[in-house]
Amino acid sequence: MSIELNTVLYPVKDLDKAKATFTALFGVEPHVDSKYYVGYEVDGHEIGLILNGHDQGMTGPEPYFDVEDINATLAALQAAGAELLQEPTDVEGGLLVAKVRDTEGNLIGVKQPPANV
């Protein structure tokens, strides 16, 4: 099974200020720039800024790992003691995302790309 870390999401309260900071850091403009989400592609990785992510339970940056089978991965994580925080959710065009908290309290996000990708 192939697993790859390629997404990190940051909760932000002021999207414009955060966008200025991350644009300065990466030296490129975002490839997604909406009123709720700003995304950068950096060396094949997605770095996203989530407006009001704190209100959605985000306590800091969250890593997301691409997995081939989100349900099997979640079952394995739960068998290892992880607590399911978010069921697989289609966030756009068949992209499924879910979240667990490991036994140490860390958040782990998993995402399964659409079948046609």
Secondary structure, 3 states (H helix, E strand, C coil): CCCEEEEEEEEECCHHHHHHHHHHHHCCCCCEECCCEEEEEECCEEEEEEECHHHHCCCCCEEEEECCCHHHHHHHHHHCCCEEEEEEEEEECCEEEEEEECCCCCEEEEEECCCCC
